[in-house]
């Protein structure tokens, strides 16, 4: 999770709450006809923003714990697979069996699928659901979208390594001479290891989904067209300027309160203009 980006979203929410405090100080003079910028609606959006930020924080920890556990086990897979292959070579297997085993071992070492492939798949699916998350739209921030793409690429990579490891086990099961004395190299142990890899990989995906959905929802509250805090603040500023005047003390109280909207293409941010 990008600390800089997350700080930016939290700052935007804090700035919105600051604007809300100032609007409340205007008392009954603040009386817009537009329902979406009435005080009750502004307060409701503020509450939703607070809750969404809490949800992002609360759902991140299980996901982080799951990714750490998966990383620890998968980091050992390459050396483990090398030991298995050495045991195959030492058991008296034929040259063809050793050659085939070497090919499978190489596949298990794995090359991570780049986010570019995940992005192609994402575009091809016309922004439909990825890995169980709700569909994104133009309110989804670049960092949230990137997390989804990176997760998709990572899952594809781990899925491939698991599948190749299972194929390796199946291959070894058909070789009569492969029957090592070492407990952790026996077929039973290999199957157990494969099952553990699957469990940890599935846990990462199942914990990612609520975290990604929490981020998508937070982004909607902040950046959705017309209803998000970004556009609402613009509308509020226009109303306050119309009631009190652009040179009034009331307008000056809120004119410098800025919310940054992140763009998909440049990943830079732009401030709301006064």
C-alpha contacts under 8 A as a table, 3 or more apart, distances in Angstrom:
res1	aa1	res2	aa2	distance
1	X	6	X	7.56
1	X	147	X	7.55
2	X	5	X	5.36
2	X	6	X	6.17
2	X	143	X	7.39
3	X	6	X	5.16
3	X	7	X	6.02
4	X	7	X	5.16
4	X	8	X	6.25
5	X	8	X	4.97
5	X	9	X	6.43
5	X	143	X	6.79
6	X	9	X	5.20
6	X	10	X	6.23
7	X	10	X	5.08
7	X	11	X	6.00
8	X	11	X	5.05
8	X	12	X	6.19
8	X	260	X	7.83
9	X	12	X	5.06
9	X	13	X	6.34
10	X	13	X	5.11
10	X	14	X	6.18
10	X	53	X	7.30
11	X	14	X	4.93
11	X	15	X	6.06
12	X	15	X	5.08
12	X	16	X	6.23
12	X	222	X	7.70
12	X	258	X	7.68
12	X	259	X	5.12
12	X	260	X	6.57
13	X	16	X	5.06
13	X	17	X	6.35
13	X	46	X	7.77
13	X	49	X	6.49
13	X	50	X	7.60
13	X	222	X	7.35
14	X	17	X	5.08
14	X	18	X	6.22
15	X	18	X	4.90
15	X	19	X	6.28
15	X	257	X	6.31
15	X	258	X	6.73
15	X	259	X	6.63
16	X	19	X	5.09
16	X	20	X	6.26
16	X	46	X	7.29
16	X	229	X	6.85
16	X	233	X	7.51
16	X	257	X	7.95
16	X	259	X	7.37
17	X	20	X	4.87
17	X	21	X	6.32
17	X	46	X	6.27
18	X	21	X	5.21
18	X	22	X	6.56
18	X	257	X	7.72
19	X	22	X	5.19
19	X	23	X	6.23
19	X	254	X	6.14
19	X	257	X	6.76
20	X	23	X	5.07
20	X	24	X	6.22
20	X	42	X	6.92
20	X	43	X	7.21
20	X	46	X	7.87
21	X	24	X	5.21
21	X	25	X	6.56
22	X	25	X	5.17
22	X	26	X	6.96
22	X	253	X	7.01
22	X	254	X	7.06
23	X	26	X	5.40
23	X	27	X	7.56
23	X	30	X	7.16
23	X	39	X	7.73
24	X	27	X	5.70
24	X	39	X	7.36
26	X	29	X	5.79
26	X	30	X	5.70
26	X	250	X	7.85
27	X	30	X	6.06
28	X	31	X	6.21
30	X	240	X	7.63
31	X	38	X	6.83
32	X	35	X	7.51
32	X	37	X	6.83
32	X	38	X	5.96
32	X	239	X	7.11
33	X	38	X	7.44
34	X	37	X	5.85
34	X	38	X	6.61
35	X	38	X	5.32
35	X	41	X	7.09
36	X	41	X	5.66
36	X	42	X	7.31
36	X	227	X	7.48
36	X	232	X	7.63
37	X	41	X	5.99
37	X	42	X	5.91
37	X	232	X	6.76
37	X	235	X	7.37
37	X	236	X	6.36
38	X	41	X	5.39
38	X	42	X	6.30
39	X	42	X	5.05
39	X	43	X	6.11
40	X	43	X	5.11
40	X	44	X	6.16
41	X	44	X	5.05
41	X	45	X	6.25
42	X	45	X	5.18
42	X	46	X	6.24
43	X	46	X	4.99
43	X	47	X	6.30
44	X	47	X	5.14
44	X	48	X	6.23
45	X	48	X	5.01
45	X	49	X	6.11
45	X	221	X	7.12
45	X	229	X	7.57
46	X	49	X	5.09
46	X	50	X	6.33
47	X	50	X	5.15
47	X	51	X	6.23
48	X	51	X	5.11
48	X	52	X	6.02
48	X	221	X	7.21
49	X	52	X	5.11
49	X	53	X	6.23
49	X	218	X	6.54
49	X	221	X	6.23
49	X	222	X	7.47
50	X	53	X	5.34
50	X	54	X	6.34
51	X	54	X	5.10
51	X	55	X	6.16
52	X	55	X	4.97
52	X	56	X	6.26
52	X	214	X	6.42
52	X	215	X	7.62
52	X	217	X	6.82
52	X	218	X	5.09
53	X	56	X	5.13
53	X	57	X	6.40
53	X	218	X	6.58
54	X	57	X	5.20
54	X	58	X	6.08
55	X	58	X	5.06
55	X	59	X	6.02
55	X	211	X	7.75
55	X	214	X	5.92
56	X	59	X	5.48
56	X	60	X	6.16
56	X	211	X	5.93
56	X	214	X	5.23
56	X	215	X	5.88
56	X	218	X	7.85
57	X	60	X	5.36
57	X	61	X	7.14
58	X	61	X	6.24
58	X	62	X	7.98
59	X	62	X	6.08
59	X	63	X	6.80
59	X	207	X	7.45
59	X	210	X	6.33
59	X	211	X	4.85
59	X	214	X	7.63
60	X	63	X	5.25
60	X	64	X	6.07
60	X	208	X	7.89
60	X	211	X	5.69
61	X	64	X	5.07
61	X	65	X	6.12
62	X	65	X	5.13
62	X	66	X	6.14
62	X	207	X	6.19
63	X	66	X	5.10
63	X	67	X	6.21
63	X	204	X	6.06
63	X	207	X	4.82
63	X	208	X	5.52
63	X	211	X	7.36
64	X	67	X	5.19
64	X	68	X	6.19
65	X	68	X	5.20
65	X	69	X	6.27
66	X	69	X	5.17
66	X	70	X	6.19
66	X	200	X	6.90
66	X	203	X	6.24
66	X	204	X	5.12
66	X	207	X	7.42
67	X	70	X	5.09
67	X	71	X	5.99
67	X	204	X	5.72
68	X	71	X	5.07
68	X	72	X	6.21
69	X	72	X	5.25
69	X	73	X	6.55
69	X	200	X	7.04
70	X	73	X	5.35
70	X	74	X	6.05
70	X	197	X	7.40
70	X	200	X	5.38
70	X	201	X	6.37
70	X	204	X	7.57
71	X	74	X	5.19
71	X	75	X	5.83
72	X	75	X	5.34
72	X	76	X	6.95
73	X	76	X	5.52
73	X	77	X	6.78
73	X	197	X	7.33
74	X	77	X	4.97
74	X	78	X	7.70
74	X	197	X	7.48
75	X	78	X	6.88
76	X	79	X	5.75
76	X	80	X	6.12
77	X	80	X	4.95
77	X	81	X	5.92
77	X	109	X	7.71
78	X	81	X	5.17
78	X	82	X	6.22
78	X	108	X	7.28
78	X	109	X	5.48
79	X	82	X	5.02
79	X	83	X	6.32
80	X	83	X	5.19
80	X	84	X	6.36
81	X	84	X	4.98
81	X	85	X	6.18
81	X	105	X	6.45
81	X	108	X	7.58
82	X	85	X	5.07
82	X	86	X	6.17
82	X	105	X	7.18
83	X	86	X	5.05
83	X	87	X	6.21
83	X	185	X	7.97
84	X	87	X	5.05
84	X	88	X	6.33
84	X	185	X	6.21
85	X	88	X	4.92
85	X	89	X	6.36
85	X	101	X	6.81
85	X	102	X	7.09
85	X	105	X	6.99
86	X	89	X	5.07
86	X	90	X	6.16
87	X	90	X	5.00
87	X	91	X	6.14
87	X	178	X	7.62
87	X	180	X	6.94
87	X	185	X	7.87
88	X	91	X	5.34
88	X	92	X	7.43
88	X	93	X	6.43
88	X	98	X	7.01
88	X	101	X	7.83
88	X	172	X	7.92
88	X	178	X	6.10
89	X	92	X	6.38
89	X	93	X	6.13
89	X	98	X	6.22
90	X	93	X	7.46
91	X	177	X	5.85
91	X	178	X	5.77
91	X	179	X	7.53
91	X	180	X	7.54
92	X	177	X	6.60
93	X	97	X	5.99
93	X	98	X	6.41
93	X	175	X	7.58
93	X	177	X	6.55
93	X	178	X	7.51
94	X	97	X	5.12
94	X	98	X	6.23
95	X	98	X	5.06
95	X	99	X	6.07
96	X	99	X	4.95
96	X	100	X	6.03
97	X	100	X	5.12
97	X	101	X	5.92
98	X	101	X	4.94
98	X	102	X	6.03
99	X	102	X	5.11
99	X	103	X	6.43
100	X	103	X	5.18
100	X	104	X	6.47
101	X	104	X	5.15
101	X	105	X	6.08
101	X	168	X	7.15
101	X	171	X	7.72
102	X	105	X	5.01
102	X	106	X	6.19
103	X	106	X	5.26
103	X	107	X	6.51
104	X	107	X	5.16
104	X	108	X	6.39
104	X	164	X	6.70
104	X	165	X	7.78
104	X	167	X	7.60
104	X	168	X	5.96
105	X	108	X	5.18
105	X	109	X	6.57
105	X	165	X	7.94
105	X	168	X	7.29
106	X	109	X	5.32
106	X	110	X	7.09
107	X	110	X	5.36
107	X	161	X	7.15
107	X	164	X	6.43
108	X	160	X	7.95
108	X	161	X	5.00
108	X	162	X	7.54
108	X	164	X	5.54
108	X	165	X	5.88
109	X	161	X	7.28
110	X	157	X	7.38
110	X	160	X	7.80
110	X	161	X	6.04
111	X	157	X	7.28
112	X	153	X	7.71
112	X	154	X	7.07
112	X	157	X	5.29
113	X	117	X	6.91
113	X	153	X	5.65
113	X	154	X	6.96
113	X	156	X	6.95
113	X	157	X	5.54
114	X	117	X	5.84
114	X	118	X	7.13
114	X	153	X	6.17
115	X	118	X	4.96
115	X	119	X	6.04
115	X	149	X	6.05
115	X	150	X	5.53
115	X	152	X	7.86
115	X	153	X	5.39
116	X	119	X	4.95
116	X	120	X	6.24
117	X	120	X	5.11
117	X	121	X	6.33
117	X	153	X	7.24
118	X	121	X	5.07
118	X	122	X	6.08
118	X	149	X	5.70
118	X	150	X	7.45
118	X	152	X	6.15
118	X	153	X	5.35
119	X	122	X	4.86
119	X	123	X	6.16
119	X	149	X	6.17
120	X	123	X	5.24
120	X	124	X	6.07
121	X	124	X	4.99
121	X	125	X	6.18
122	X	125	X	5.23
122	X	126	X	6.58
122	X	127	X	5.92
122	X	128	X	7.48
122	X	130	X	7.61
122	X	149	X	7.68
123	X	126	X	5.13
123	X	127	X	6.13
124	X	127	X	7.78
125	X	128	X	5.56
127	X	135	X	6.42
127	X	136	X	6.34
127	X	137	X	7.48
128	X	134	X	7.97
128	X	135	X	5.20
128	X	136	X	7.30
129	X	132	X	6.09
129	X	133	X	5.54
129	X	134	X	5.48
129	X	135	X	4.66
129	X	136	X	7.54
130	X	133	X	5.49
130	X	134	X	7.52
130	X	135	X	7.42
130	X	148	X	7.33
130	X	152	X	7.40
131	X	152	X	6.89
131	X	205	X	7.27
131	X	209	X	6.99
132	X	209	X	5.95
133	X	209	X	5.39
133	X	210	X	7.54
133	X	212	X	6.41
133	X	213	X	5.66
134	X	213	X	6.14
134	X	216	X	7.74
136	X	139	X	7.54
136	X	140	X	5.93
136	X	145	X	7.95
136	X	216	X	6.87
137	X	140	X	5.73
138	X	141	X	7.86
138	X	224	X	7.20
139	X	219	X	5.92
139	X	220	X	5.44
139	X	222	X	7.83
139	X	223	X	4.90
139	X	224	X	4.59
139	X	225	X	7.06
140	X	144	X	6.49
140	X	145	X	6.57
140	X	216	X	5.85
140	X	219	X	5.43
140	X	220	X	6.75
140	X	223	X	7.44
141	X	144	X	5.34
141	X	145	X	6.32
141	X	216	X	7.96
141	X	219	X	6.30
141	X	223	X	7.99
141	X	262	X	6.09
141	X	263	X	7.18
141	X	264	X	6.84
142	X	145	X	5.09
142	X	146	X	6.00
142	X	262	X	6.86
142	X	263	X	6.79
142	X	264	X	5.07
142	X	267	X	6.22
143	X	146	X	4.97
143	X	147	X	6.16
144	X	147	X	5.12
144	X	148	X	6.45
144	X	212	X	7.24
144	X	215	X	6.51
144	X	216	X	6.99
145	X	148	X	5.16
145	X	149	X	6.28
146	X	149	X	5.00
146	X	150	X	5.95
147	X	150	X	5.13
147	X	151	X	5.97
147	X	212	X	7.90
148	X	151	X	5.12
148	X	152	X	6.12
148	X	212	X	7.07
149	X	152	X	5.10
149	X	153	X	6.23
150	X	153	X	5.10
150	X	154	X	6.04
151	X	154	X	4.98
151	X	155	X	6.02
152	X	155	X	5.18
152	X	156	X	6.21
153	X	156	X	5.18
153	X	157	X	6.29
154	X	157	X	5.10
154	X	158	X	6.25
155	X	158	X	5.18
155	X	159	X	5.88
155	X	201	X	7.58
155	X	205	X	7.62
156	X	159	X	5.12
156	X	160	X	6.17
157	X	160	X	5.25
157	X	161	X	6.42
158	X	161	X	5.11
158	X	162	X	6.19
158	X	201	X	7.23
159	X	162	X	5.20
159	X	163	X	6.15
159	X	201	X	7.81
160	X	163	X	5.10
160	X	164	X	6.15
161	X	164	X	5.13
161	X	165	X	6.08
162	X	165	X	5.01
162	X	166	X	6.21
162	X	194	X	6.84
162	X	197	X	6.92
162	X	198	X	7.11
163	X	166	X	5.13
163	X	167	X	6.30
164	X	167	X	4.95
164	X	168	X	6.16
165	X	168	X	4.97
165	X	169	X	6.32
165	X	194	X	7.10
166	X	169	X	5.05
166	X	170	X	6.22
166	X	191	X	7.74
166	X	194	X	6.70
167	X	170	X	5.03
167	X	171	X	6.05
168	X	171	X	5.00
168	X	172	X	6.17
169	X	172	X	5.09
169	X	173	X	6.09
169	X	187	X	6.83
169	X	190	X	6.73
169	X	191	X	7.22
170	X	173	X	5.06
170	X	174	X	6.71
171	X	174	X	5.50
171	X	175	X	7.07
172	X	175	X	5.28
172	X	178	X	6.54
172	X	187	X	7.67
173	X	176	X	7.39
173	X	178	X	7.54
173	X	187	X	6.78
175	X	178	X	5.53
176	X	179	X	7.22
179	X	186	X	6.50
179	X	187	X	7.99
180	X	183	X	7.59
180	X	185	X	6.40
180	X	186	X	6.01
181	X	185	X	7.75
181	X	186	X	7.37
182	X	185	X	5.49
182	X	186	X	6.67
183	X	186	X	5.48
183	X	189	X	6.86
184	X	189	X	5.25
184	X	190	X	7.13
185	X	189	X	6.26
185	X	190	X	6.51
186	X	189	X	5.36
186	X	190	X	6.36
187	X	190	X	4.97
187	X	191	X	6.20
188	X	191	X	5.24
188	X	192	X	6.34
189	X	192	X	5.04
189	X	193	X	6.16
190	X	193	X	5.03
190	X	194	X	6.18
191	X	194	X	5.05
191	X	195	X	6.21
192	X	195	X	5.09
192	X	196	X	6.31
193	X	196	X	5.11
193	X	197	X	6.30
194	X	197	X	5.07
194	X	198	X	6.35
195	X	198	X	5.13
195	X	199	X	6.28
196	X	199	X	5.07
196	X	200	X	6.23
197	X	200	X	5.35
197	X	201	X	6.07
198	X	201	X	5.13
198	X	202	X	6.00
199	X	202	X	5.21
199	X	203	X	6.10
200	X	203	X	5.02
200	X	204	X	6.35
201	X	204	X	5.26
201	X	205	X	6.60
202	X	205	X	5.15
202	X	206	X	6.13
203	X	206	X	5.07
203	X	207	X	6.06
204	X	207	X	5.35
204	X	208	X	5.99
205	X	208	X	5.03
205	X	209	X	6.43
206	X	209	X	5.66
206	X	210	X	7.60
207	X	210	X	6.10
207	X	211	X	6.80
208	X	211	X	5.22
208	X	212	X	6.00
209	X	212	X	5.21
209	X	213	X	6.06
210	X	213	X	5.04
210	X	214	X	6.00
211	X	214	X	5.08
211	X	215	X	6.34
212	X	215	X	5.11
212	X	216	X	6.18
213	X	216	X	4.99
213	X	217	X	6.10
214	X	217	X	5.17
214	X	218	X	6.14
215	X	218	X	5.03
215	X	219	X	6.12
216	X	219	X	5.10
216	X	220	X	6.32
217	X	220	X	5.05
217	X	221	X	6.48
218	X	221	X	5.22
218	X	222	X	6.35
219	X	222	X	5.00
219	X	223	X	5.60
219	X	224	X	7.16
220	X	223	X	5.32
220	X	224	X	4.69
220	X	228	X	6.10
221	X	224	X	6.35
221	X	227	X	7.25
221	X	228	X	4.72
221	X	229	X	6.22
222	X	228	X	4.63
222	X	229	X	4.61
222	X	230	X	5.93
223	X	227	X	7.84
223	X	228	X	4.64
223	X	229	X	6.21
223	X	230	X	5.50
223	X	231	X	7.30
223	X	261	X	6.76
224	X	227	X	5.68
224	X	228	X	4.37
224	X	229	X	7.76
224	X	230	X	7.76
224	X	231	X	7.77
225	X	228	X	6.04
225	X	231	X	6.50
226	X	231	X	5.38
226	X	232	X	6.52
227	X	231	X	6.67
227	X	232	X	6.30
228	X	231	X	5.76
228	X	232	X	6.09
229	X	232	X	4.92
229	X	233	X	5.88
230	X	233	X	5.56
230	X	234	X	6.75
230	X	259	X	6.19
230	X	260	X	7.52
230	X	261	X	6.86
230	X	272	X	7.49
231	X	234	X	5.12
231	X	235	X	6.36
232	X	235	X	5.05
232	X	236	X	6.14
233	X	236	X	4.99
233	X	237	X	6.10
234	X	237	X	5.21
234	X	238	X	6.34
234	X	272	X	7.03
234	X	273	X	7.96
234	X	274	X	7.77
235	X	238	X	5.15
235	X	239	X	6.29
236	X	239	X	5.09
236	X	240	X	6.15
237	X	240	X	5.18
237	X	241	X	6.10
237	X	251	X	7.30
237	X	254	X	7.20
237	X	255	X	7.00
237	X	274	X	7.36
238	X	241	X	5.18
238	X	242	X	6.20
239	X	242	X	5.04
239	X	243	X	6.29
240	X	243	X	5.18
240	X	244	X	5.87
240	X	245	X	7.21
240	X	246	X	7.99
240	X	250	X	7.46
240	X	251	X	6.03
241	X	244	X	5.46
241	X	245	X	4.53
241	X	246	X	4.69
241	X	248	X	7.85
241	X	251	X	5.89
242	X	245	X	5.59
242	X	246	X	7.38
244	X	248	X	5.79
244	X	250	X	6.61
244	X	251	X	6.82
245	X	248	X	5.23
245	X	251	X	6.96
246	X	251	X	5.96
246	X	252	X	7.65
247	X	251	X	6.82
247	X	252	X	7.03
248	X	251	X	5.37
248	X	252	X	6.32
249	X	252	X	5.01
249	X	253	X	6.27
250	X	253	X	5.27
250	X	254	X	7.19
251	X	254	X	5.54
251	X	255	X	5.84
252	X	255	X	5.02
252	X	256	X	7.04
253	X	256	X	7.15
253	X	257	X	7.98
254	X	257	X	5.31
255	X	258	X	7.77
255	X	274	X	5.74
256	X	274	X	7.47
258	X	271	X	6.11
258	X	272	X	5.95
259	X	271	X	5.88
259	X	272	X	6.06
260	X	269	X	5.70
260	X	270	X	5.34
260	X	271	X	4.65
260	X	272	X	6.61
261	X	269	X	5.44
261	X	270	X	5.54
261	X	271	X	6.61
261	X	272	X	7.79
262	X	267	X	6.05
262	X	268	X	5.94
262	X	269	X	4.42
262	X	270	X	6.64
263	X	266	X	5.95
263	X	267	X	5.27
263	X	268	X	6.13
263	X	269	X	6.20
263	X	270	X	7.83
264	X	267	X	5.53
